Amino acid sequence: MRRPTLTTLRARSPWRVLGGFGQAINGACRYVAPASVEELSATLARAHEEGLTVAFRGAGRSYGDASINTRGLVVDTQRLTRVHRWDPGSGEFECEPGVTVEGLWRRTIEDGYWPAVVPGTMRPTMGGCLAMNIHGKNNFRAGPFGEHVQEIDLVTPSGEVLTCNREQNPDVFHAAIGGLGMLGAITRVKLKLKKIESGLLRVDARVGRNLDEIFECFEELIPKSDYVVGWIDCFARNGSLGRGQLHAAHYLHGDEDPDPQGSLHVERQGLPSTILGFPRGKLWIPMQFFVNDLGVAMVNRAKYWSSYFGDGASYLQSHVGFAFLLDYVPDWRLAYGDGGFVQYQVFIPKETAKATLKTLLDLGQRRGFPSYLGVLKRHRPDAFLLSHAVDGWSLAMDFKVTRGNREALWKHFAEMTAIVLDAGGRFYFAKDGVLTSADVARAYGQERIDRFAAIKQRLDPDGTLNSDLSRRALGL
Ligand SMILES: Cc1cc2nc3c(=O)[nH]c(=O)nc-3n(C[C@H](O)[C@H](O)[C@H](O)COP(=O)(O)OP(=O)(O)OC[C@H]3O[C@@H](n4cnc5c(N)ncnc54)[C@H](O)[C@@H]3O)c2cc1C
């Protein structure tokens, strides 16, 4: 190990306190933001030489500790935004890892292409989407992000550049996508985008009076929809437990959109600058007064009844408006206050999903921890080694963290985790801040974890790549 001098990376990298998106988990890390892929590769090699551990960071949109490396180095990839190639003939897009989902759709929509899979926000980078193998509201149909990736380049701590696709290094391809940045830096990605004929989607809204109705309605919508997502009122009790609203969306074809060139225009995809006359950027300020049990219960009740009376509504909405609902209110997370919040997303096989979700909703209410948000999706399995998707359902839940409730809330997570594991479920690392490595081994199977560890041993034998998440949840 080199002694720290002014020329060492250790001495040159300032300390920063970095947090997850939920702001409930933070760590003091050394920080660098290379300006080129060459600089990133040199930084990684230098860190390896100096015995510094490295975690990569995209836009920091993972809720927990995925891109935090307490006392180690965090390498921010957001400056790596070169687009190598965009071919509107084939829909192939090749770029550096710091290009964001927003940068991608802005570049391609006027040519009639949209990313095949997007998360609920357009801020994440390609590197972050790959390392978590993100899913969208169309997971049941389109699979995860990785299924639309043709090729990646991976730089290992020894400086080797591995080109990985389904023929070349297929084991690394299927492990690095969804591999939490633990096998190398993804420095190039080649994607295939989805051809669209209009900048609009047809959206149908449906209401369910309890979880049974929500599941029934979801099942009915899936075969005839391109996207389906459910909002669940986690405060509703008894016969209304799990009530909520579903939105199903469909691509438009042929002359369903009379002005496709107009609707595909970037300007027509923008989010409104005001909501109910209030500037979007300041909306989190009044929201603070509602982010408590009483306030959320009231808002949920109002939302449920307005959706009840709007049941069956059908309207046109832009791709951006439908996909990135959570970007409507910038900085909404600040409304949770100083303690932040934890998002906890469970994936349960279809056979046990409904009963398990009812148990979790009921338990949350009994323990005094009803989730402030509930988002329901349908998933299907995929071929990636650390895939979080199962043939079943996921529910994402948000829990406010305060100094006073932290200990009890973490006990509640442990109790919920045991229920999910008994039901054969999994979790999602992008939304995790609480699982132990024993939980993860049970959820993913020790055999998968061992296969992942063997690939890591081959590519990163000295364990240079590490993060708070990988230490806690994978025991690396
Ligand atoms: C409001 C909101 C809504 C969301 N909705 C969804 C959703 O619907 N579906 C979904 O799946 N996710 C969703 N997410 C989660 C988000 O998509 C993921 O956490 C994503 O990974 C964030 O990307 P990022 O660029 O911010 O990466 P970060 O969060 O900074 O990092 C994520 C991981 O990527 C690794 N990484 C980053 N760059 C590289 C690289 N170049 N090479 C190797 N590893 C790298 C990091 O080490 C880390 O492990 C949502 C998040 C928010 C805040």
The ligand as a Gaussian input file, in Angstrom:
#p B3LYP/6-31G(d) Opt

LIG

0 1
 C      -38.330000       8.697000      -7.319000
 C      -37.685000       7.387000      -7.688000
 C      -38.391000       6.443000      -8.413000
 C      -37.800000       5.234000      -8.760000
 N      -38.522000       4.329000      -9.477000
 C      -37.962000       3.146000      -9.814000
 C      -38.680000       2.193000     -10.579000
 O      -39.829000       2.403000     -10.954000
 N      -38.054000       1.031000     -10.888000
 C      -36.775000       0.772000     -10.508000
 O      -36.270000      -0.301000     -10.831000
 N      -36.069000       1.654000      -9.786000
 C      -36.629000       2.822000      -9.433000
 N      -35.915000       3.742000      -8.706000
 C      -34.553000       3.386000      -8.301000
 C      -33.502000       3.843000      -9.325000
 O      -33.937000       3.642000     -10.645000
 C      -32.247000       3.024000      -9.115000
 O      -31.818000       3.142000      -7.795000
 C      -31.088000       3.399000     -10.033000
 O      -30.053000       2.474000      -9.837000
 C      -30.575000       4.807000      -9.746000
 O      -29.554000       5.131000     -10.668000
 P      -28.428000       6.179000     -10.280000
 O      -27.792000       6.640000     -11.548000
 O      -28.964000       7.210000      -9.393000
 O      -27.376000       5.241000      -9.529000
 P      -26.927000       5.244000      -7.995000
 O      -28.126000       5.152000      -7.150000
 O      -25.968000       6.349000      -7.756000
 O      -26.133000       3.861000      -7.972000
 C      -26.844000       2.653000      -8.098000
 C      -25.851000       1.496000      -8.259000
 O      -25.207000       1.607000      -9.508000
 C      -23.808000       1.459000      -9.350000
 N      -23.208000       2.178000     -10.467000
 C      -23.458000       3.447000     -10.865000
 N      -22.748000       3.724000     -11.971000
 C      -22.023000       2.618000     -12.276000
 C      -21.101000       2.287000     -13.302000
 N      -20.779000       3.143000     -14.272000
 N      -20.553000       1.051000     -13.305000
 C      -20.873000       0.157000     -12.344000
 N      -21.748000       0.412000     -11.344000
 C      -22.317000       1.628000     -11.322000
 C      -23.542000       2.029000      -7.969000
 O      -22.348000       1.571000      -7.420000
 C      -24.752000       1.494000      -7.210000
 O      -24.546000       0.172000      -6.807000
 C      -36.463000       4.957000      -8.367000
 C      -35.743000       5.908000      -7.645000
 C      -36.347000       7.113000      -7.302000
 C      -35.559000       8.122000      -6.535000

